[in-house]
Amino acid sequence: VLTLSKRMLRWYRKMEYFKKDFDEFKNLPVGWDQEGGLPMGELTIRKAQDLYKILELLGVEISNDLGPVPLSTGGVDINFKRNGFSVLISIDPEGLAAYCLHEKSEKPNHKQ
């Protein structure tokens, strides 16, 4: 008998939810964004799914509204929030990742 922790069960449900997104992304036609956008490749999808696994192992909750976002290059953006930080991780078609970390502050720091 296989028993899953509540956390693992949530993760599997989330992956099923995002699997639909990835299936749609890899089937996008060339030019889907009106500017020559490319469909997402298998390598990008695999790397994004691996990233979701790592985030889950680290205890990062991923909400459905912060799911994967296709890029016109054939890459994907993944966004999440944790401990007052917003994180954007971009995975390009070659499977390479870049990130941007933004700390949420109480007072906006604008310089003029």
Helices and strands as residue ranges (DSSP letters): H 6-26, H 42-57, G 64-66, E 69-70, E 76-82, E 85-91, E 97-103
